[in-house]
Amino acid sequence: MPPEQKATDEKANEIYINRVYDAPVALVWDAWTDPEQVAQWWGPRGFTITTHSKDLRPGGHWSYTMHGPDGTDYENRTLYYEVVEHEKLVYDHGGNDDRPPLFRVTVLFFKEQGQTRMEMTFALETAEAAAEIKKMIKQANGNSTWDRLAEYVEKQQSGDEVFVINRTVEAPIDAVFAAWTDPQQLAAWLPPAGFQMEFAEADIRAGGSARNKMFGDQRPTIYACFEYLEVEPPTRIAYTQSFCDEQGSPGRHPMSPEFPATLLTSISLAAETPNRTRVTVASTPQGARTAAELQAFTSERTGMTMGWTGSFDNLEQRLAGESTAAVG
């Protein structure tokens, strides 16, 4: 079933998640079902898990503890209802011996030209319960779990460290693409909280380049240069981003000099419905990098998630405002 159709048919008491991983189904399935592998990515950023037992079959249980970054432990006991290798998992999530599960999860795995499309549906009793769980997931940064899975399978295949973040935006794909490629719009929503952005030059097209600065009160100014490799309306943008000085000469991040000097970033857009767009951002260090640079990059993924989350919040508010103005 195409993701557009599934998203359109989503029920009010369900939460739907769609992801595409650049990896074969067998690799993604093993990452889900092998306790040693799942320990490398399961849970929001900053969380770790300890598996106590796992019996992957209908009627079997997965017993594990999630360890929060603040030291809080969360005991979980998953009950499996369906297990179809490389195709389907159905289980209860969020329960343990002292509390009932939060919701029923159905995970479907689809082969698509060497990639894997993963569709997840969380089913709850009521629309109100689904709305509350959505809030809880956002507060806990729960969707970063599936970004961590993307990072894990990429490293398994290529050995590269990558940062991934997804966001579903309630806006048409053309409007979202324009927000990424119009310098005036980009400068309005992209800066993290506490920063402003100005472009000294901007030629956003394949083969084009841009240069900007981010600045804020009591914060160092950050200068960056961009080289656009791909700009394919309305689905893809790829560019390199390098730190530089005010004149455009090569530089380093002023607050993290060990951070890689250049990142290769791709932006993928997919229409889930006519008025809903899934955005996937993937970044990896470009060129030669030292062990210290890789360590700085991987250590900063939590901070990058926070920064991008704030930017996406700005983007959604901007696009919602444009939609309201258009209706008015």
C-alpha positions as CSV (number, residue, x, y, z in Angstrom):
1,M,0.0,0.0,0.0
2,P,1.5,3.3,-1.0
3,P,2.4,5.6,2.0
4,E,0.1,8.3,0.6
5,Q,-2.9,6.0,0.7
6,K,-2.1,4.7,4.2
7,A,-1.6,8.2,5.6
8,T,-4.9,9.3,4.1
9,D,-6.7,6.4,5.7
10,E,-5.2,6.9,9.1
11,K,-7.8,6.7,11.9
12,A,-8.1,9.2,14.7
13,N,-7.2,6.6,17.3
14,E,-4.0,5.6,15.5
15,I,-0.5,7.1,15.2
16,Y,1.2,6.3,11.9
17,I,4.9,6.4,11.1
18,N,6.5,5.8,7.7
19,R,10.2,5.5,7.1
20,V,12.4,4.4,4.2
21,Y,15.8,2.9,5.0
22,D,18.6,2.6,2.4
23,A,19.2,-1.0,3.4
24,P,17.7,-4.4,2.5
25,V,14.8,-5.8,4.5
26,A,16.9,-8.6,6.1
27,L,19.3,-6.1,7.6
28,V,16.6,-3.9,9.0
29,W,14.7,-6.9,10.3
30,D,17.8,-8.2,12.1
31,A,18.4,-4.8,13.6
32,W,14.9,-5.0,15.0
33,T,15.0,-8.6,16.3
34,D,18.6,-9.4,17.4
35,P,18.9,-8.2,21.1
36,E,22.6,-7.3,20.6
37,Q,21.8,-5.1,17.6
38,V,18.6,-3.5,19.0
39,A,20.6,-2.4,22.0
40,Q,22.6,-0.1,19.6
41,W,19.6,2.0,18.6
42,W,16.4,1.3,20.5
43,G,14.9,4.3,22.3
44,P,15.1,8.1,22.1
45,R,18.5,9.7,21.9
46,G,20.3,9.5,25.1
47,F,18.6,6.3,26.2
48,T,20.1,2.8,26.5
49,I,18.5,-0.6,27.1
50,T,19.3,-3.8,28.8
51,T,17.5,-6.9,27.5
52,H,16.7,-9.5,30.1
53,S,15.0,-12.1,27.8
54,K,13.5,-12.2,24.3
55,D,11.3,-14.9,22.8
56,L,10.5,-13.8,19.3
57,R,7.3,-15.8,18.4
58,P,3.6,-15.4,18.7
59,G,2.9,-15.5,22.5
60,G,6.5,-14.8,23.3
61,H,7.8,-11.9,25.4
62,W,10.6,-9.3,25.2
63,S,11.6,-8.1,28.7
64,Y,13.9,-5.1,28.9
65,T,14.8,-2.0,30.9
66,M,15.2,1.4,29.3
67,H,17.7,3.6,31.0
68,G,17.0,7.3,30.7
69,P,19.8,9.9,30.4
70,D,18.8,11.2,33.9
71,G,19.3,7.7,35.4
72,T,15.6,6.7,35.5
73,D,14.9,3.1,34.6
74,Y,11.7,2.1,32.7
75,E,10.8,-1.6,32.9
76,N,9.1,-2.9,29.7
77,R,7.5,-6.2,28.8
78,T,6.4,-6.7,25.2
79,L,4.0,-9.4,24.2
80,Y,4.2,-10.6,20.5
81,Y,1.0,-11.5,18.7
82,E,2.3,-11.9,15.1
83,V,5.9,-12.6,13.9
84,V,6.3,-13.0,10.1
85,E,10.0,-13.0,9.2
86,H,11.0,-10.0,7.1
87,E,7.4,-8.9,6.8
88,K,5.4,-8.2,10.0
89,L,5.5,-7.7,13.7
90,V,2.4,-7.1,15.9
91,Y,3.0,-6.5,19.7
92,D,1.8,-4.6,22.7
93,H,4.1,-1.8,23.8
94,G,4.8,0.0,27.1
95,G,3.4,-2.5,29.6
96,N,5.1,-4.4,32.4
97,D,4.0,-6.7,35.3
98,D,2.5,-3.7,37.1
99,R,0.7,-1.8,34.3
100,P,-1.2,-2.6,31.1
101,P,0.4,-1.8,27.7
102,L,0.0,1.7,26.2
103,F,-0.9,0.6,22.7
104,R,-0.9,-2.1,20.1
105,V,1.9,-1.8,17.4
106,T,1.8,-3.2,13.9
107,V,5.1,-3.0,12.0
108,L,5.2,-3.8,8.2
109,F,8.4,-4.2,6.2
110,F,8.3,-3.7,2.4
111,K,11.1,-4.3,-0.1
112,E,11.5,-1.4,-2.5
113,Q,14.4,-1.5,-5.0
114,G,17.0,-2.5,-2.5
115,Q,15.6,-0.3,0.2
116,T,13.2,-1.0,3.1
117,R,10.0,0.9,3.7
118,M,8.8,0.5,7.3
119,E,5.2,1.3,8.2
120,M,4.2,1.5,11.9
121,T,0.7,1.9,13.3
122,F,0.1,2.5,17.0
123,A,-3.5,1.7,17.8
124,L,-5.1,3.1,20.9
125,E,-8.6,2.9,22.4
126,T,-9.7,6.5,21.6
127,A,-8.7,9.5,19.6
128,E,-8.1,11.3,22.9
129,A,-5.6,8.6,24.0
130,A,-3.8,8.8,20.7
131,A,-3.5,12.6,21.1
132,E,-2.0,12.2,24.5
133,I,0.5,9.6,23.3
134,K,1.5,11.9,20.5
135,K,2.3,14.6,23.0
136,M,4.3,12.1,25.2
137,I,6.3,10.9,22.2
138,K,7.1,14.5,21.2
139,Q,8.2,15.4,24.7
140,A,10.4,12.4,25.0
141,N,11.8,12.9,21.5
142,G,10.5,9.3,20.8
143,N,10.7,9.6,17.0
144,S,14.4,9.9,17.2
145,T,14.4,6.1,17.8
146,W,13.7,5.6,14.1
147,D,16.4,8.1,13.2
148,R,18.8,6.1,15.3
149,L,17.8,3.0,13.4
150,A,18.7,4.7,10.1
151,E,22.1,5.7,11.5
152,Y,22.7,2.2,12.7
153,V,21.9,0.4,9.4
154,E,23.9,2.9,7.5
155,K,27.0,2.3,9.7
156,Q,26.4,-1.5,9.3
157,Q,26.6,-1.1,5.5
158,S,29.1,1.6,4.8
159,G,30.9,2.0,8.1
160,D,30.1,5.8,8.0
161,E,28.8,7.8,10.9
162,V,25.7,9.7,9.9
163,F,23.1,11.9,11.6
164,V,19.5,11.5,10.6
165,I,16.3,13.3,11.6
166,N,12.8,13.0,10.2
167,R,9.8,15.3,10.6
168,T,6.3,15.1,9.1
169,V,5.2,18.7,8.3
170,E,1.5,19.5,7.8
171,A,2.0,21.3,4.5
172,P,2.1,20.5,0.7
173,I,5.4,19.3,-0.6
174,D,5.8,22.3,-3.0
175,A,5.5,24.7,-0.1
176,V,8.0,22.8,2.0
177,F,10.5,22.6,-1.0
178,A,10.1,26.4,-1.5
179,A,10.9,27.0,2.2
180,W,14.2,25.1,1.7
181,T,15.2,26.9,-1.5
182,D,14.0,30.5,-1.0
183,P,16.8,32.2,0.9
184,Q,14.4,34.7,2.5
185,Q,12.2,31.9,3.9
186,L,15.2,29.7,4.8
187,A,16.7,32.5,6.9
188,A,13.4,33.0,8.7
189,W,13.0,29.5,10.0
190,L,16.3,27.6,9.9
191,P,18.2,29.3,12.8
192,P,18.1,27.5,16.2
193,A,16.5,29.2,19.1
194,G,18.4,32.3,20.1
195,F,20.0,32.8,16.7
196,Q,19.2,34.9,13.6
197,M,20.5,34.2,10.0
198,E,21.6,36.4,7.2
199,F,22.8,35.4,3.7
200,A,25.7,37.3,2.2
201,E,25.0,35.5,-1.1
202,A,22.6,32.8,-2.1
203,D,22.3,30.9,-5.4
204,I,20.3,27.8,-4.5
205,R,20.5,25.5,-7.5
206,A,22.6,22.6,-8.6
207,G,26.1,24.0,-9.0
208,G,25.2,27.1,-7.0
209,S,26.6,28.3,-3.7
210,A,25.6,30.3,-0.7
211,R,27.2,31.9,2.3
212,N,25.6,33.0,5.5
213,K,26.1,33.9,9.1
214,M,24.2,33.0,12.3
215,F,24.4,35.3,15.2
216,G,22.6,36.0,18.5
217,D,23.0,37.9,21.8
218,Q,25.9,36.6,23.9
219,R,26.7,34.0,21.2
220,P,29.6,33.6,18.8
221,T,28.8,34.3,15.2
222,I,28.9,31.2,13.0
223,Y,29.8,31.6,9.3
224,A,29.1,28.9,6.8
225,C,29.6,28.3,3.1
226,F,27.4,26.0,1.0
227,E,27.9,24.2,-2.3
228,Y,24.7,22.8,-3.8
229,L,25.2,19.4,-5.5
230,E,21.6,18.5,-6.2
231,V,18.4,20.6,-6.3
232,E,15.6,18.5,-7.7
233,P,12.1,20.0,-7.2
234,P,10.2,19.0,-5.2
235,T,11.9,16.0,-3.6
236,R,15.6,16.4,-3.1
237,I,18.4,18.8,-2.1
238,A,22.0,17.9,-1.4
239,Y,24.8,20.2,-0.4
240,T,28.1,20.5,1.4
241,Q,28.3,22.9,4.4
242,S,31.7,24.1,5.5
243,F,32.5,26.5,8.4
244,C,34.3,29.6,7.2
245,D,35.2,33.1,8.3
246,E,33.4,36.3,7.3
247,Q,35.2,36.5,4.0
248,G,34.5,32.8,3.2
249,S,37.9,31.4,3.9
250,P,38.0,27.9,5.5
251,G,37.3,27.9,9.3
252,R,36.1,25.8,12.2
253,H,33.0,25.8,14.4
254,P,33.7,28.6,16.9
255,M,32.1,26.7,19.8
256,S,33.4,23.2,18.9
257,P,36.7,23.3,17.0
258,E,37.0,19.5,16.9
259,F,33.7,19.3,15.0
260,P,34.2,18.3,11.3
261,A,34.9,21.2,9.1
262,T,32.6,20.0,6.3
263,L,29.3,18.1,6.3
264,L,27.5,16.5,3.3
265,T,23.8,16.9,3.9
266,S,20.9,15.6,1.9
267,I,17.2,16.7,2.3
268,S,14.6,14.3,1.0
269,L,10.9,15.2,0.7
270,A,8.0,12.8,0.3
271,A,4.3,13.6,0.0
272,E,2.4,11.4,2.5
273,T,-0.9,13.2,1.6
274,P,-1.6,16.3,-0.6
275,N,-1.1,18.4,2.6
276,R,1.4,16.4,4.5
277,T,5.1,16.1,3.7
278,R,7.8,13.9,5.4
279,V,11.2,15.5,5.5
280,T,14.4,13.5,6.0
281,V,17.7,15.2,6.8
282,A,20.9,13.1,6.7
283,S,24.4,14.5,7.3
284,T,27.8,12.9,7.4
285,P,31.3,14.3,7.7
286,Q,32.8,15.0,4.3
287,G,36.4,14.3,3.3
288,A,39.2,13.2,5.5
289,R,38.3,13.3,9.2
290,T,40.2,12.5,12.4
291,A,39.1,10.2,15.2
292,A,38.6,13.3,17.3
293,E,36.3,14.8,14.7
294,L,34.2,11.7,14.4
295,Q,33.9,11.6,18.2
296,A,32.8,15.2,18.2
297,F,30.3,14.5,15.5
298,T,28.7,11.5,17.2
299,S,28.7,13.2,20.6
300,E,26.8,16.1,19.1
301,R,24.0,14.2,17.6
302,T,21.7,14.8,20.6
303,G,22.4,18.6,20.3
304,M,21.8,18.4,16.5
305,T,18.5,16.8,17.1
306,M,17.5,19.6,19.5
307,G,18.6,22.2,17.0
308,W,16.8,20.7,14.1
309,T,13.7,20.1,16.2
310,G,13.5,23.8,17.0
311,S,14.0,24.7,13.3
312,F,11.3,22.3,12.2
313,D,9.0,23.8,14.8
314,N,9.7,27.2,13.2
315,L,9.1,25.8,9.8
316,E,5.7,24.4,10.8
317,Q,4.6,27.6,12.4
318,R,5.6,29.6,9.3
319,L,3.8,27.2,6.9
320,A,0.7,27.1,9.1
321,G,0.7,30.9,9.1
322,E,1.0,31.0,5.3
323,S,-1.9,28.5,5.0
324,T,-4.1,30.6,7.3
325,A,-3.3,33.7,5.3
326,A,-4.1,32.0,2.1
327,V,-7.5,30.8,3.4
328,G,-8.3,34.2,4.8
